[in-house]
Amino acid sequence: MLDDTDRALIALLRENARIGHAQAARRLNLSRTTVQARVESLERRGVIVGYTARLSEEISRRMVRAHVTIVVAPKASAGVVTALQRLPELRALHSVAGVFDLLAVVEAEDVPTLDAAIDRIGAVAGVERTQSSIILSTKFER
């Protein structure tokens, strides 16, 4: 489904989704029209489904983040996921195997806001228990 050129182009777009076709072409040693056609093809095929904004390192360093593991009541998963999706502090929600059912990545501007977000997670109907781990530092992120 993806060849080496597609993977290299996707890696560039993950670094900087706003990279121009001409600059990407220079970095990949391709023509601009080839890069444009590849991007359009990846979008049309549903490989690339959107683009996002990343915060500056300065802003990101000031944010407080936590991993919140969540135990969900039987048959309540869909409702819990829908409710959690509405919380703006949640950056990601993963289904996991093991003692917990879900793992949420929560991000806030300060500890009181993070604490309130974690409290809101625990108050969602169907959430039986949570456990939080504050992230002290990020060694690398891709």
C-alpha positions in Angstrom: 0.0 0.0 0.0 2.8 2.4 0.8 6.2 2.5 -0.9 9.5 4.0 0.5 8.7 7.4 -1.2 5.3 7.5 0.5 6.8 6.7 3.8 9.5 9.3 3.5 6.9 11.9 2.5 4.7 11.0 5.4 7.7 11.3 7.7 8.4 14.9 6.4 4.7 15.8 6.9 4.8 14.5 10.4 7.7 16.8 11.1 6.1 19.8 9.5 2.6 19.4 8.0 3.0 22.9 6.4 6.1 22.0 4.4 5.7 23.2 0.8 5.7 20.8 -2.0 8.8 22.4 -3.5 10.7 22.1 -0.2 9.6 18.5 0.3 10.6 17.8 -3.3 14.1 19.1 -2.6 14.5 17.1 0.6 13.3 13.9 -1.1 15.1 14.5 -4.4 11.8 14.4 -6.3 10.0 16.9 -8.6 7.4 19.2 -7.1 4.7 17.8 -9.3 5.6 14.3 -8.1 5.3 15.4 -4.4 2.0 17.1 -5.1 0.6 14.1 -6.9 1.8 11.8 -4.0 0.2 14.0 -1.3 -3.1 14.2 -3.3 -3.0 10.4 -3.8 -2.4 9.8 -0.1 -5.3 12.1 0.9 -7.6 10.6 -1.7 -6.8 7.0 -0.6 -7.5 8.0 3.0 -3.9 7.4 4.2 -3.6 11.1 5.2 -6.9 12.1 6.8 -6.0 15.5 8.2 -3.3 17.9 9.4 -2.8 19.3 12.9 -1.1 22.1 14.7 1.8 21.5 17.1 2.6 23.9 19.9 6.0 25.6 20.2 8.5 23.9 22.5 8.2 26.9 24.9 4.4 26.5 25.2 4.6 22.7 25.4 7.1 22.8 28.3 4.7 24.9 30.3 1.9 22.5 29.9 1.2 19.9 32.6 0.4 16.4 31.2 -0.8 13.1 32.8 -1.6 9.6 31.7 -4.9 8.6 33.3 -5.8 4.9 33.3 -9.5 4.2 33.5 -11.6 1.2 34.5 -14.9 1.2 32.8 -18.1 -0.6 34.0 -19.2 -3.5 31.8 -21.0 -2.4 28.6 -20.4 1.3 29.4 -17.4 1.7 27.1 -19.1 3.4 24.2 -20.8 6.0 26.5 -17.6 6.7 28.4 -15.7 7.2 25.2 -18.3 9.6 23.8 -18.3 11.6 27.1 -14.5 11.7 27.3 -14.3 12.9 23.7 -16.0 16.1 24.7 -13.3 17.0 27.3 -11.0 19.5 25.6 -8.0 18.6 27.9 -7.9 15.0 26.5 -5.3 14.8 23.8 -5.7 11.1 23.2 -7.7 8.1 24.4 -6.4 4.6 23.9 -8.0 1.2 24.6 -5.5 -1.0 26.4 -5.2 -4.6 27.6 -4.7 -5.4 31.2 -6.2 -4.2 34.5 -7.4 -0.9 33.0 -9.6 -0.5 30.0 -8.6 3.0 28.7 -5.5 5.2 28.8 -6.1 9.0 28.5 -3.5 11.5 27.8 -4.6 14.7 29.5 -2.9 18.2 29.0 -3.6 21.4 30.8 -2.1 24.8 31.4 -1.6 24.3 35.1 -2.0 21.8 37.9 -5.5 23.0 39.1 -6.8 22.8 35.6 -5.3 19.3 35.2 -6.8 18.3 38.5 -10.2 19.5 37.5 -10.0 17.6 34.2 -9.0 14.4 36.0 -12.0 14.9 38.4 -14.3 15.3 35.4 -13.0 12.0 33.9 -13.8 10.2 37.2 -17.3 11.7 37.3 -18.3 10.3 33.9 -21.1 7.8 34.2 -19.6 4.3 33.7 -16.1 5.2 34.9 -15.5 3.0 38.0 -11.9 4.0 38.8 -9.0 6.1 37.6 -5.3 6.2 38.3 -3.2 9.2 37.3 0.5 9.5 36.5 1.8 13.1 36.0 4.4 13.3 33.2 7.5 15.0 34.5 9.4 15.2 31.2 9.3 13.9 27.7 12.5 12.3 26.5 11.4 12.3 22.9 8.2 12.4 20.9 7.5 11.6 17.3 
